[in-house]
């Protein structure tokens, strides 16, 4: 019995050893096809991500103009950044828009998610309207808002004039520019967060609401004691992504406000991304300094993200925490 088992084991080993080169060749051919299809992805990451980021970091330590090679100047760009009044204005506007637009997106998306919980006439049309900004071109939406808030012929000022009030120069002072840009950003950004919050509400067990109703809890009490605490993971994700989005705000300011050299009103809405764009593509002798501004924005986004990630332990309640 033992001899038979030994012979079978040896024959299996010999067959495996004879088939190993063929199996290895087959597996290598199969893997090489997969690697071939991954080459464009990795090439794009290397060229447009890693190399571009490394070159931008190196460029921030140089003085680079439109022509000629960059000249290394050390930390001069960062020293200039600390005393640049225009950069301070851009930072102030960026933080201001984040402080206004992030709560606006959270409130609007939460209200829309709550309404989508109920069944009513026109429910399908309402959901289509909620998701409309996510599928429309942002440029088209911004231009429509620019037409609505146009000083002389806009519909908003026409409505204000119709009720006997004085029309507002929406792009002529800091407050009105802040209002218009914040409204546009909220409208462009609330669709996907509303879907995320709606999906989060679907994961809340219905028996929790039923138990609360048996205890006599009203709608408001159920919302603040059950819905909001159990929705905090989705709310945190919405707050984090929206905050990052506001720090990268550019298109509304670029499309609605005149260039920096043509009007001082741009200062009312200039963000760090817009300031970087102006330095890199208009004032072409400032490409090195523009790279320093972009890295400062990166540090700002990282700091805000780390702050929110540390803060989540205080108000985010996950299901396993009990």
C-alpha positions in Angstrom: 0.0 0.0 0.0 2.8 2.3 0.9 4.8 1.5 -2.2 1.7 2.3 -4.4 1.2 5.7 -2.8 4.9 6.5 -3.2 4.8 5.7 -6.9 1.7 7.8 -7.5 3.3 10.7 -5.6 6.5 10.5 -7.6 4.6 10.3 -10.9 2.5 13.4 -9.9 5.7 15.3 -9.1 7.3 14.3 -12.4 4.2 15.4 -14.3 4.1 18.7 -12.5 7.8 19.3 -13.1 7.3 18.5 -16.8 4.2 20.9 -17.1 5.7 23.8 -15.1 7.5 25.6 -17.9 4.3 25.5 -20.1 2.1 26.8 -17.2 4.6 29.5 -16.4 4.7 30.6 -20.0 0.9 30.6 -20.2 0.6 32.6 -17.0 3.2 35.1 -18.2 1.4 35.6 -21.5 -1.9 36.2 -19.7 -0.3 38.6 -17.3 1.6 40.5 -20.1 -1.7 41.3 -21.8 -3.0 42.8 -18.5 0.1 44.8 -18.1 -0.1 46.0 -21.6 -3.6 47.5 -21.0 -2.3 49.1 -17.7 0.6 50.9 -19.5 -1.5 53.9 -20.6 -2.9 54.4 -17.1 0.6 54.3 -15.5 2.1 56.4 -18.2 -0.6 59.0 -17.6 0.0 58.9 -13.8 3.7 59.2 -14.2 3.7 62.1 -16.8 0.6 64.1 -15.7 0.7 63.4 -11.9 4.0 62.5 -10.4 6.3 64.2 -12.9 4.1 67.3 -13.1 3.9 67.5 -9.3 7.6 67.1 -8.9 8.3 69.7 -11.6 5.9 72.1 -9.9 7.7 71.7 -6.6 11.0 72.4 -8.2 9.5 75.4 -10.1 8.4 77.0 -6.9 12.1 77.4 -6.0 12.9 79.2 -9.2 12.3 82.4 -11.1 10.7 81.3 -14.4 9.6 83.6 -17.2 7.9 83.0 -20.5 11.3 82.4 -22.2 14.5 80.9 -21.1 15.3 78.2 -18.5 14.1 78.7 -14.8 16.7 80.2 -12.5 17.0 78.8 -9.0 16.3 81.4 -6.3 15.8 79.3 -3.2 13.0 80.3 -0.8 12.5 83.8 -2.3 9.1 82.9 -3.7 7.8 81.7 -0.3 9.2 84.8 1.4 7.4 86.9 -1.1 4.2 84.9 -0.5 4.2 85.9 3.2 4.2 89.6 2.4 2.0 89.6 -0.7 -1.1 91.6 -0.1 -2.8 90.1 -3.1 -2.3 86.6 -1.8 -3.8 87.7 1.5 -6.9 88.9 -0.3 -7.1 85.6 -2.3 -6.7 83.6 0.9 -9.4 85.7 2.7 -11.8 85.2 -0.2 -11.1 81.5 -0.4 -11.8 81.0 3.3 -14.8 83.3 3.2 -16.4 81.3 0.4 -15.8 78.1 2.2 -17.3 79.4 5.4 -20.5 80.5 3.5 -20.9 77.9 0.8 -20.2 74.7 2.8 -23.0 75.2 5.3 -25.2 76.3 2.3 -24.5 73.0 0.4 -25.1 70.9 3.5 -28.4 72.6 4.4 -29.8 72.6 0.8 -28.7 69.0 0.1 -30.1 67.8 3.5 -33.5 69.5 2.8 -33.6 67.9 -0.7 -32.7 64.5 0.7 -35.5 64.8 3.3 -38.1 65.8 0.6 -37.0 62.8 -1.5 -38.0 60.5 1.4 -41.7 61.3 0.9 -44.1 60.4 -1.8 -46.0 63.3 -3.4 -47.3 64.5 -6.8 -44.4 65.6 -8.9 -41.9 63.5 -7.1 -40.1 62.3 -10.2 -39.9 65.9 -11.6 -38.5 67.1 -8.3 -35.8 64.4 -8.3 -34.8 65.3 -11.8 -34.5 69.0 -10.9 -32.3 68.1 -7.9 -30.0 66.1 -10.1 -30.0 68.5 -13.0 -26.9 70.6 -11.9 -24.8 67.4 -11.8 -25.5 66.6 -15.5 -25.4 70.1 -16.9 -22.2 71.9 -18.0 -21.0 74.2 -15.1 -20.0 76.9 -17.6 -23.5 77.0 -19.0 -25.0 77.3 -15.5 -22.6 80.0 -14.5 -23.4 82.0 -17.6 -27.1 81.7 -17.0 -26.6 83.0 -13.4 -24.5 85.8 -14.8 -27.4 86.8 -17.0 -29.9 86.6 -14.1 -27.8 88.9 -12.0 -26.8 91.3 -14.8 -27.0 94.8 -13.4 -29.0 96.5 -16.2 -31.0 93.7 -17.9 -31.0 90.8 -15.4 -34.2 89.2 -14.2 -33.2 89.6 -10.5 -32.8 93.4 -10.8 -36.0 93.5 -12.9 -37.9 91.8 -10.1 -36.3 94.2 -7.5 -37.3 97.2 -9.6 -40.8 95.8 -10.0 -41.4 95.9 -6.2 -40.1 99.5 -6.0 -36.6 98.8 -4.6 -33.3 100.0 -6.0 -31.5 97.6 -8.3 -28.3 96.2 -7.0 -24.9 96.3 -8.7 -24.3 92.6 -8.2 -20.6 92.7 -9.3 -19.8 96.1 -7.9 -19.1 95.5 -4.3 -17.7 92.8 -2.0 -21.0 91.7 -0.4 -22.9 91.3 -3.7 -20.1 89.4 -5.3 -19.9 87.1 -2.3 -23.6 86.4 -2.4 -23.7 85.7 -6.2 -20.6 83.4 -6.2 -21.8 81.6 -3.1 -25.3 81.0 -4.6 -23.7 79.7 -7.8 -21.4 77.3 -6.0 -24.2 76.0 -3.8 -26.4 75.3 -6.8 -23.6 73.6 -8.7 -22.6 71.5 -5.7 -25.7 70.3 -3.9 -26.9 67.5 -6.3 -24.4 64.8 -5.5 -24.4 65.5 -1.7 -28.2 65.3 -1.8 -28.0 61.8 -3.3 -25.4 60.8 -0.8 -27.5 61.9 2.2 -30.6 60.3 0.7 -28.7 57.0 0.4 -27.6 57.4 4.0 -31.1 57.9 5.2 -32.2 54.7 3.5 -29.7 52.8 5.7 -31.3 54.0 8.9 -33.4 51.1 10.3 -37.1 51.7 10.3 -37.6 50.0 13.6 -35.7 52.8 15.3 -38.3 55.3 14.0 -41.1 53.0 15.0 -39.8 52.7 18.5 -39.4 56.5 18.8 -43.0 57.0 17.5 -44.3 54.5 20.2 -42.5 56.6 22.8 -44.3 59.7 21.5 -41.4 61.4 19.7 -42.6 63.9 17.1 -41.1 64.5 13.7 -38.6 67.2 14.8 -37.5 65.0 17.8 -37.0 62.0 15.5 -35.0 64.2 13.1 -32.6 65.6 15.6 -32.3 62.5 17.8 -32.3 59.8 15.2 -31.8 61.0 11.7 -29.0 63.5 12.2 -26.8 61.3 14.6 -27.1 58.3 12.3 -26.5 60.4 9.2 -23.2 62.0 10.5 -20.9 59.7 8.5 -22.6 60.8 5.3 -22.6 64.4 6.5 -18.9 64.3 7.3 -18.1 63.0 3.8 -20.2 65.8 2.3 -18.6 68.5 4.5 -15.1 67.2 3.7 -15.5 67.0 -0.1 -17.4 70.3 -0.3 -14.7 72.1 1.7 -12.1 70.8 -0.7 -14.3 71.9 -3.6 -14.6 75.5 -2.3 -10.9 75.8 -1.9 -10.6 75.0 -5.6 -13.2 77.5 -6.6 -12.3 79.1 -9.9 -14.7 78.9 -12.8 -17.5 81.2 -11.4 -14.9 84.0 -10.6 -13.2 83.6 -14.0 -16.4 83.7 -16.0 -18.3 86.4 -14.2 -15.7 88.9 -13.1 -13.4 91.0 -15.4 -9.7 90.3 -15.5 -7.5 91.7 -12.7 -5.9 94.3 -14.8 -9.2 95.7 -16.0 -11.2 96.0 -12.7 -10.6 96.2 -9.0 -13.9 94.3 -8.5 -12.1 91.1 -9.2 -10.5 91.4 -5.8 -13.9 90.9 -4.2 -14.0 87.4 -5.6 -10.4 86.4 -6.3 -9.5 83.0 -4.9 -6.2 81.3 -4.6 -6.8 79.2 -7.7 -7.7 82.3 -9.7 -4.6 84.1 -8.4 -2.5 81.2 -9.5 -4.1 81.3 -12.9 -3.4 85.0 -13.3 0.3 84.6 -12.3 0.9 81.5 -14.4 -0.9 82.5 -17.6 -1.2 86.3 -17.7 1.9 87.5 -15.8 4.2 84.9 -17.5 7.3 86.1 -15.7 5.8 84.8 -12.4 5.5 81.1 -13.2 7.8 80.2 -10.3 5.9 82.3 -7.9 2.6 80.8 -9.2 3.9 77.4 -8.4 4.6 78.5 -4.8 1.0 79.8 -4.6 -0.3 76.4 -5.8 1.7 74.5 -3.2 0.4 76.9 -0.5 -3.1 76.0 -1.6 -2.1 72.3 -1.3 -0.9 72.8 2.2 -4.1 74.7 3.0 -6.3 71.8 1.7 -4.2 69.3 3.6 -4.5 71.3 6.8 -8.3 71.7 6.5 -8.7 67.9 5.7 -6.6 66.9 8.7 -8.6 69.3 10.9 -11.9 67.8 9.8 -10.6 64.2 10.1 -9.5 64.9 13.7 -12.8 66.6 14.4 -14.9 63.7 13.2 -14.3 61.7 16.4 -16.4 64.3 18.3 -19.5 64.4 16.1 -19.5 61.4 13.8 -21.3 58.4 15.1 -20.8 55.1 13.4 -23.1 52.1 13.7 -20.6 49.9 15.6 -20.1 52.6 18.2 -23.4 51.8 19.7 
